Amino acid sequence: MGEFLIFFIGIVAGAVGYLIATFWMRPILRYLDIKDRVVADIVFYANAIMVEGDAIVVPEMRQAFGRTGCLLFTATVVL
C-alpha cells in the first residue's frame, strides 16, 4: 500500500509540474522574449529614421529628443 501511495504522489507531482511549466512558465518566457525583440526593433527603427548625419530629420523626433536628450527614450516618447 505504501509503495502505491508513493507512486501515485510521484505521478501527481509530475503532472502538476508539467502543467505549471506548460501553461504558466512558457507563456511568460515567450512574452518576455517577444517584448525584448519588439523593443530592440523599435530602437533600431527610431535610430534609422531619426538621424541623417548630425541632423534629426523628423520634427516630432527632434522635439522629443530635445526633451529627453536620449535616443532610446525618444523612441518610446514619440511612439
GULUMSE-217061 format. One record per residue: residue number from 1; x, y, z of N, C-alpha, C in turn. Coordinates in nm, 4 decimals. Layout:
! GULUMSE-217061
+-----+----------+----------+----------+----------+----------+----------+----------+----------+----------+
| num |     n.c1 |     n.c2 |     n.c3 |    ca.c1 |    ca.c2 |    ca.c3 |     c.c1 |     c.c2 |     c.c3 |
+-----+----------+----------+----------+----------+----------+----------+----------+----------+----------+
| NUM |        X |        Y |        Z |        X |        Y |        Z |        X |        Y |        Z |
...
+-----+----------+----------+----------+----------+----------+----------+----------+----------+----------+
This chain:
! GULUMSE-217061
+-----+----------+----------+----------+----------+----------+----------+----------+----------+----------+
| num |     n.c1 |     n.c2 |     n.c3 |    ca.c1 |    ca.c2 |    ca.c3 |     c.c1 |     c.c2 |     c.c3 |
+-----+----------+----------+----------+----------+----------+----------+----------+----------+----------+
|   1 |   0.0820 |  -0.1194 |   0.0000 |   0.0000 |   0.0000 |   0.0000 |   0.0866 |   0.1261 |   0.0000 |
|   2 |   0.1965 |   0.1253 |   0.0768 |   0.2846 |   0.2407 |   0.0847 |   0.3525 |   0.2698 |  -0.0475 |
|   3 |   0.3928 |   0.1657 |  -0.1198 |   0.4577 |   0.1855 |  -0.2492 |   0.3611 |   0.2449 |  -0.3517 |
|   4 |   0.2354 |   0.2014 |  -0.3456 |   0.1343 |   0.2555 |  -0.4371 |   0.1116 |   0.4040 |  -0.4087 |
|   5 |   0.1070 |   0.4426 |  -0.2825 |   0.0866 |   0.5825 |  -0.2448 |   0.2037 |   0.6685 |  -0.2925 |
|   6 |   0.3246 |   0.6208 |  -0.2749 |   0.4424 |   0.6945 |  -0.3206 |   0.4402 |   0.7073 |  -0.4732 |
|   7 |   0.4059 |   0.5998 |  -0.5417 |   0.3958 |   0.6020 |  -0.6875 |   0.2907 |   0.7033 |  -0.7326 |
|   8 |   0.1747 |   0.7030 |  -0.6699 |   0.0656 |   0.7935 |  -0.7046 |   0.1046 |   0.9391 |  -0.6789 |
|   9 |   0.1696 |   0.9669 |  -0.5659 |   0.2135 |   1.1035 |  -0.5341 |   0.3168 |   1.1509 |  -0.6368 |
|  10 |   0.4053 |   1.0625 |  -0.6792 |   0.5047 |   1.0984 |  -0.7805 |   0.4413 |   1.1319 |  -0.9137 |
|  11 |   0.3415 |   1.0526 |  -0.9545 |   0.2712 |   1.0792 |  -1.0807 |   0.1979 |   1.2124 |  -1.0739 |
|  12 |   0.1298 |   1.2376 |  -0.9631 |   0.0556 |   1.3639 |  -0.9473 |   0.1529 |   1.4827 |  -0.9460 |
|  13 |   0.2645 |   1.4709 |  -0.8755 |   0.3625 |   1.5796 |  -0.8714 |   0.4203 |   1.6059 |  -1.0105 |
|  14 |   0.4485 |   1.5019 |  -1.0857 |   0.4989 |   1.5187 |  -1.2213 |   0.3978 |   1.5854 |  -1.3120 |
|  15 |   0.2720 |   1.5468 |  -1.2999 |   0.1665 |   1.6059 |  -1.3824 |   0.1468 |   1.7535 |  -1.3481 |
|  16 |   0.1490 |   1.7849 |  -1.2199 |   0.1336 |   1.9251 |  -1.1784 |   0.2527 |   2.0075 |  -1.2283 |
|  17 |   0.3725 |   1.9544 |  -1.2174 |   0.4909 |   2.0243 |  -1.2672 |   0.4842 |   2.0480 |  -1.4170 |
|  18 |   0.4379 |   1.9487 |  -1.4911 |   0.4225 |   1.9630 |  -1.6361 |   0.3211 |   2.0723 |  -1.6697 |
|  19 |   0.2088 |   2.0739 |  -1.5992 |   0.1058 |   2.1743 |  -1.6255 |   0.1568 |   2.3149 |  -1.5932 |
|  20 |   0.2283 |   2.3300 |  -1.4833 |   0.2821 |   2.4608 |  -1.4471 |   0.3830 |   2.5071 |  -1.5518 |
|  21 |   0.4722 |   2.4187 |  -1.5921 |   0.5739 |   2.4565 |  -1.6913 |   0.5108 |   2.4888 |  -1.8263 |
|  22 |   0.4091 |   2.4124 |  -1.8665 |   0.3499 |   2.4298 |  -1.9980 |   0.2573 |   2.5506 |  -2.0063 |
|  23 |   0.1721 |   2.5692 |  -1.9080 |   0.0685 |   2.6718 |  -1.9182 |   0.0944 |   2.7966 |  -1.8361 |
|  24 |   0.2040 |   2.7996 |  -1.7587 |   0.2315 |   2.9179 |  -1.6791 |   0.3682 |   2.9756 |  -1.7143 |
|  25 |   0.4720 |   2.8956 |  -1.7120 |   0.6069 |   2.9465 |  -1.7326 |   0.6378 |   2.9742 |  -1.8804 |
|  26 |   0.6035 |   2.8853 |  -1.9697 |   0.6348 |   2.9055 |  -2.1121 |   0.5720 |   3.0319 |  -2.1692 |
|  27 |   0.4421 |   3.0585 |  -2.1426 |   0.3856 |   3.1831 |  -2.1964 |   0.4537 |   3.3082 |  -2.1410 |
|  28 |   0.4922 |   3.3063 |  -2.0135 |   0.5609 |   3.4219 |  -1.9555 |   0.6958 |   3.4416 |  -2.0219 |
|  29 |   0.7720 |   3.3348 |  -2.0376 |   0.9032 |   3.3454 |  -2.1008 |   0.8920 |   3.3846 |  -2.2481 |
|  30 |   0.7911 |   3.3337 |  -2.3167 |   0.7693 |   3.3707 |  -2.4567 |   0.7333 |   3.5187 |  -2.4680 |
|  31 |   0.6480 |   3.5682 |  -2.3759 |   0.6110 |   3.7099 |  -2.3743 |   0.7346 |   3.7979 |  -2.3538 |
|  32 |   0.8201 |   3.7616 |  -2.2587 |   0.9401 |   3.8408 |  -2.2320 |   1.0340 |   3.8421 |  -2.3527 |
|  33 |   1.0459 |   3.7303 |  -2.4209 |   1.1310 |   3.7230 |  -2.5399 |   1.0764 |   3.8116 |  -2.6516 |
|  34 |   0.9468 |   3.8043 |  -2.6766 |   0.8849 |   3.8854 |  -2.7812 |   0.8945 |   4.0334 |  -2.7466 |
|  35 |   0.8727 |   4.0671 |  -2.6191 |   0.8811 |   4.2064 |  -2.5756 |   1.0214 |   4.2619 |  -2.5980 |
|  36 |   1.1234 |   4.1858 |  -2.5656 |   1.2611 |   4.2307 |  -2.5867 |   1.2921 |   4.2510 |  -2.7343 |
|  37 |   1.2419 |   4.1605 |  -2.8191 |   1.2647 |   4.1754 |  -2.9632 |   1.1935 |   4.2979 |  -3.0184 |
|  38 |   1.0721 |   4.3268 |  -2.9707 |   0.9973 |   4.4433 |  -3.0176 |   1.0680 |   4.5718 |  -2.9751 |
|  39 |   1.1130 |   4.5776 |  -2.8510 |   1.1840 |   4.6972 |  -2.8037 |   1.3110 |   4.7193 |  -2.8847 |
|  40 |   1.3853 |   4.6121 |  -2.9121 |   1.5073 |   4.6260 |  -2.9920 |   1.4745 |   4.6753 |  -3.1326 |
|  41 |   1.3684 |   4.6249 |  -3.1927 |   1.3293 |   4.6689 |  -3.3268 |   1.2840 |   4.8142 |  -3.3269 |
|  42 |   1.2126 |   4.8568 |  -3.2231 |   1.1671 |   4.9961 |  -3.2144 |   1.2867 |   5.0900 |  -3.2017 |
|  43 |   1.3814 |   5.0553 |  -3.1181 |   1.5001 |   5.1395 |  -3.1017 |   1.5795 |   5.1438 |  -3.2321 |
|  44 |   1.5959 |   5.0300 |  -3.2977 |   1.6679 |   5.0267 |  -3.4256 |   1.5965 |   5.1138 |  -3.5285 |
|  45 |   1.4652 |   5.1024 |  -3.5384 |   1.3880 |   5.1808 |  -3.6346 |   1.3978 |   5.3295 |  -3.6033 |
|  46 |   1.3864 |   5.3645 |  -3.4763 |   1.3933 |   5.5054 |  -3.4371 |   1.5305 |   5.5634 |  -3.4710 |
|  47 |   1.6351 |   5.4877 |  -3.4456 |   1.7693 |   5.5357 |  -3.4790 |   1.7883 |   5.5463 |  -3.6300 |
|  48 |   1.7251 |   5.4589 |  -3.7063 |   1.7405 |   5.4604 |  -3.8517 |   1.6700 |   5.5797 |  -3.9154 |
|  49 |   1.5533 |   5.6182 |  -3.8625 |   1.4785 |   5.7278 |  -3.9259 |   1.5101 |   5.8633 |  -3.8657 |
|  50 |   1.5757 |   5.8646 |  -3.7498 |   1.5946 |   5.9916 |  -3.6809 |   1.7150 |   6.0702 |  -3.7266 |
|  51 |   1.8236 |   6.0075 |  -3.7486 |   1.9481 |   6.0801 |  -3.7670 |   1.9970 |   6.0673 |  -3.9112 |
|  52 |   2.0236 |   6.1793 |  -3.9699 |   2.0862 |   6.1831 |  -4.1021 |   2.2060 |   6.2761 |  -4.0878 |
|  53 |   2.3220 |   6.2185 |  -4.0740 |   2.4395 |   6.2982 |  -4.0400 |   2.4301 |   6.3389 |  -3.8943 |
|  54 |   2.4323 |   6.4684 |  -3.8680 |   2.4158 |   6.5180 |  -3.7309 |   2.2783 |   6.5780 |  -3.7090 |
|  55 |   2.1943 |   6.5811 |  -3.8128 |   2.0642 |   6.6450 |  -3.8020 |   1.9552 |   6.5410 |  -3.7784 |
|  56 |   1.8615 |   6.5734 |  -3.6916 |   1.7454 |   6.4883 |  -3.6696 |   1.6406 |   6.5283 |  -3.7730 |
|  57 |   1.5955 |   6.4311 |  -3.8516 |   1.5139 |   6.4599 |  -3.9689 |   1.3676 |   6.4852 |  -3.9328 |
|  58 |   1.3064 |   6.3975 |  -3.8556 |   1.1631 |   6.4049 |  -3.8275 |   1.1389 |   6.5099 |  -3.7184 |
|  59 |   1.0517 |   6.6089 |  -3.7434 |   1.0314 |   6.7171 |  -3.6455 |   0.9823 |   6.6668 |  -3.5095 |
|  60 |   0.8914 |   6.5690 |  -3.5101 |   0.8425 |   6.5161 |  -3.3823 |   0.9564 |   6.4526 |  -3.3036 |
|  61 |   1.0441 |   6.3831 |  -3.3752 |   1.1590 |   6.3211 |  -3.3106 |   1.2531 |   6.4288 |  -3.2557 |
|  62 |   1.2690 |   6.5384 |  -3.3310 |   1.3569 |   6.6463 |  -3.2870 |   1.3062 |   6.7047 |  -3.1553 |
|  63 |   1.1738 |   6.7255 |  -3.1461 |   1.1164 |   6.7795 |  -3.0231 |   1.1328 |   6.6817 |  -2.9072 |
|  64 |   1.1062 |   6.5546 |  -2.9329 |   1.1192 |   6.4545 |  -2.8269 |   1.2646 |   6.4398 |  -2.7841 |
|  65 |   1.3571 |   6.4451 |  -2.8791 |   1.4993 |   6.4349 |  -2.8459 |   1.5426 |   6.5548 |  -2.7631 |
|  66 |   1.4854 |   6.6702 |  -2.7928 |   1.5174 |   6.7898 |  -2.7140 |   1.4696 |   6.7777 |  -2.5704 |
|  67 |   1.3559 |   6.7121 |  -2.5487 |   1.3033 |   6.6939 |  -2.4121 |   1.3834 |   6.5913 |  -2.3343 |
|  68 |   1.4174 |   6.4798 |  -2.3986 |   1.4806 |   6.3704 |  -2.3245 |   1.6314 |   6.3700 |  -2.3362 |
|  69 |   1.6847 |   6.4087 |  -2.4521 |   1.8277 |   6.4062 |  -2.4742 |   1.8843 |   6.2670 |  -2.4947 |
|  70 |   1.7955 |   6.1707 |  -2.5244 |   1.8408 |   6.0324 |  -2.5400 |   1.7613 |   5.9675 |  -2.6518 |
|  71 |   1.8296 |   5.8950 |  -2.7381 |   1.7617 |   5.8292 |  -2.8497 |   1.6690 |   5.7192 |  -2.8031 |
|  72 |   1.7080 |   5.6437 |  -2.6995 |   1.6265 |   5.5337 |  -2.6508 |   1.4933 |   5.5842 |  -2.5991 |
|  73 |   1.4960 |   5.6897 |  -2.5184 |   1.3728 |   5.7423 |  -2.4643 |   1.2928 |   5.8155 |  -2.5708 |
|  74 |   1.3584 |   5.8682 |  -2.6704 |   1.2895 |   5.9355 |  -2.7797 |   1.1978 |   5.8385 |  -2.8525 |
|  75 |   1.2446 |   5.7173 |  -2.8758 |   1.1630 |   5.6173 |  -2.9448 |   1.0386 |   5.5865 |  -2.8653 |
|  76 |   1.0482 |   5.5797 |  -2.7347 |   0.9305 |   5.5456 |  -2.6548 |   0.8384 |   5.6654 |  -2.6391 |
|  77 |   0.8928 |   5.7876 |  -2.6366 |   0.8104 |   5.9062 |  -2.6211 |   0.7252 |   5.9289 |  -2.7445 |
|  78 |   0.7844 |   5.9190 |  -2.8628 |   0.7121 |   5.9504 |  -2.9856 |   0.6140 |   5.8407 |  -3.0216 |
|  79 |   0.6533 |   5.7163 |  -3.0029 |   0.5667 |   5.6080 |  -3.0408 |   0.4576 |   5.5951 |  -2.9387 |
+-----+----------+----------+----------+----------+----------+----------+----------+----------+----------+
